């Protein structure tokens, strides 16, 4: 068990019969996986295979789609970052650096960190970005005005410690922006244990909009924006996952691929991904 006390409210975590393998806080209903990983085990999850065949079909090949999506996130973020050209942005969980590459023209400086060595090596070598390999808790930047965690907080062993450290780094008025799955959404409730976001050990924590807000407030933040977020998805990748991986129908996939009908992006909002922007008080 990760922790018998809730990282959101210090309440008691108990087994959840509705969601096997997960624990639920009896006070605030925060949900976490009933699993314990060492730092070495966690790092091993995010090797080359994670981004090329496991979690993603081919993260680099889908760069166009990722960057299109990151531009939409950036536009929303910039509404809460006046004079961004004079600000320093840091990304926790920067992966291959595609968001930092998109954000770079809008900030005085951008940098980031990720535990995945293959990802950070690519960001440094191919995109010439100043990114670190390692754990943010051990390698925090000297300062930052804006800190982003895109689809990252659910992967962390100790997300409460990360948000606490972010709160220490940011001056009053500093901004933290996060996206993660919303276990309080209608689709998560409808799907129950079959909800697409539930897949430990890579996804360890499951916030609702209320519990994520509560965590941010606990560490000295005021939420300024909270909404559901859609995503751009590459149709070729979607078809590959659904037809080849989930339903073992490579023939149908190959026919569609040869017909040239898969090379486009689809914007899809299932209202189970949330986007929060919070300001340090």
LINNOR-V645939 format. One record per pair of residues at least 24 apart in sequence whose ideal C-beta (glycine too) atoms are under 7 Angstrom apart, sorted by sequence separation. I is the first residue (numbers start at 1). GAP is how many residues later the second one is. If there is no record, write none. Layout:
I_GAP, I_GAP
This chain:
6_24, 95_24, 137_24, 183_24, 184_24, 137_25, 140_25, 144_25, 153_25, 181_25, 183_25, 184_25, 96_26, 97_26, 101_26, 113_26, 136_26, 143_26, 144_26, 154_26, 182_26, 184_26, 236_26, 96_27, 153_27, 154_27, 180_27, 182_27, 235_27, 236_27, 70_28, 74_28, 78_28, 101_28, 137_28, 146_28, 151_28, 70_29, 74_29, 94_29, 100_29, 136_29, 140_29, 145_29, 146_29, 147_29, 148_29, 149_29, 150_29, 151_29, 235_29, 2_30, 97_30, 111_30, 235_30, 2_31, 67_31, 71_31, 234_31, 235_31, 66_32, 70_32, 74_32, 97_32, 180_32, 233_32, 1_33, 2_33, 232_33, 233_33, 2_34, 97_34, 1_35, 63_35, 67_35, 232_35, 233_35, 60_36, 59_37, 94_37, 230_37, 231_37, 230_38, 230_39, 228_41, 231_42, 228_43, 92_44, 229_44, 176_45, 228_45, 229_45, 159_46, 182_46, 228_46, 229_46, 155_47, 155_48, 226_48, 227_48, 154_49, 155_49, 154_50, 179_50, 226_50, 90_51, 99_51, 154_51, 225_51, 153_52, 154_52, 163_52, 167_52, 225_52, 163_53, 167_53, 223_53, 224_53, 90_54, 167_54, 224_54, 88_55, 89_55, 92_55, 160_55, 164_55, 223_55, 224_55, 88_56, 93_56, 163_56, 222_56, 88_57, 89_57, 90_57, 91_57, 92_57, 93_57, 221_57, 222_57, 87_58, 221_58, 87_59, 89_59, 93_59, 221_59, 222_59, 92_60, 220_60, 221_60, 220_61, 93_62, 216_62, 212_64, 81_65, 209_65, 51_68, 46_69, 47_69, 46_70, 48_70, 92_70, 47_71, 43_72, 197_75, 73_77, 187_83, 187_84, 188_84, 186_85, 187_85, 185_86, 185_87, 182_90, 181_91, 182_91, 181_92, 182_92, 81_94, 179_94, 180_94, 80_95, 179_95, 179_96, 178_98, 77_100, 177_100, 175_102, 176_102, 175_104, 173_106, 174_106, 173_107, 172_108, 171_109, 172_109, 170_110, 167_113, 42_115, 37_120, 80_144, 80_145, 55_147, 7_152, 31_152, 7_153, 45_156, 45_157, 69_162, 69_163, 37_164, 68_164, 35_165, 35_166, 33_167, 65_167, 65_168, 35_169, 65_169, 33_171, 32_172, 62_172, 19_173, 20_173, 32_173, 18_174, 19_174, 32_174, 31_175, 62_175, 30_177, 21_179, 57_180, 30_181, 29_182, 28_183, 57_183, 57_184, 28_186, 68_197, 80_197, 76_199, 65_200, 77_200, 8_203, 9_205, 8_206, 8_207
